[in-house]
Amino acid sequence: MPNYCVNKNAQSNGDYEVHDLASTRRCLPSPSNRLNLGYFASCSGAVAEAKRRGYRMANGCAHCVPACHTR
């Protein structure tokens, strides 16, 4: 089951990207900018958790979580 984090810094469009911590694509935020979300069976659960934690414009990373990338 993948372990996810959210970037605590918003992108220029206001999105907070959710990342798979096992990614090797060089898209992960620096450790100081990550909020660990935990393990989820699917990225939709991780995005929902990020929104529950206050990152209401959470979106999957286009590179490591493309199934939940909507913009």
C-alpha positions as CSV (number, residue, x, y, z in Angstrom):
1,M,0.0,0.0,0.0
2,P,1.5,3.4,-1.0
3,N,2.5,6.0,1.6
4,Y,1.5,9.5,0.7
5,C,2.4,13.1,1.6
6,V,1.2,16.5,0.7
7,N,3.4,19.4,-0.2
8,K,2.8,22.1,2.5
9,N,3.6,24.8,-0.1
10,A,1.0,25.5,-2.7
11,Q,1.7,25.5,-6.4
12,S,1.3,28.8,-8.4
13,N,-2.3,27.8,-9.2
14,G,-3.2,27.2,-5.5
15,D,-3.0,23.4,-5.6
16,Y,-1.3,21.4,-2.9
17,E,0.2,18.4,-4.5
18,V,-0.2,14.9,-3.1
19,H,2.8,12.6,-3.7
20,D,3.6,8.9,-3.4
21,L,6.7,8.8,-1.1
22,A,8.1,5.8,-3.1
23,S,8.4,7.9,-6.2
24,T,11.7,8.0,-8.0
25,R,10.6,10.7,-10.4
26,R,12.3,13.6,-8.5
27,C,9.0,15.3,-7.9
28,L,8.9,15.0,-4.1
29,P,9.0,18.1,-2.1
30,S,11.9,18.6,0.3
31,P,11.4,16.8,3.6
32,S,10.7,20.1,5.5
33,N,7.8,20.8,3.1
34,R,6.1,17.4,3.5
35,L,3.1,16.5,5.6
36,N,2.9,12.7,5.9
37,L,-0.7,11.6,5.1
38,G,-0.1,7.8,5.7
39,Y,-0.8,4.7,3.8
40,F,-3.8,4.4,1.5
41,A,-5.0,1.8,-1.0
42,S,-5.7,4.4,-3.6
43,C,-4.6,8.0,-4.2
44,S,-8.2,9.2,-3.9
45,G,-8.1,8.3,-0.2
46,A,-4.8,10.3,0.2
47,V,-6.2,13.3,-1.6
48,A,-9.3,13.2,0.6
49,E,-7.1,13.0,3.7
50,A,-5.1,16.1,2.6
51,K,-8.4,18.0,2.1
52,R,-9.6,16.8,5.6
53,R,-6.4,18.2,7.1
54,G,-7.1,21.7,5.6
55,Y,-5.4,21.5,2.2
56,R,-8.8,21.9,0.4
57,M,-7.2,22.4,-3.0
58,A,-5.3,19.1,-2.8
59,N,-4.5,17.4,-6.1
60,G,-2.5,14.4,-7.2
61,C,1.0,15.1,-8.6
62,A,1.0,14.8,-12.4
63,H,4.2,12.7,-12.2
64,C,3.8,10.3,-9.3
65,V,0.0,10.3,-8.7
66,P,-1.4,10.9,-12.2
67,A,-4.6,8.9,-11.4
68,C,-5.6,11.7,-9.0
69,H,-4.3,14.6,-11.0
70,T,-7.3,16.7,-12.1
71,R,-5.9,20.0,-13.3
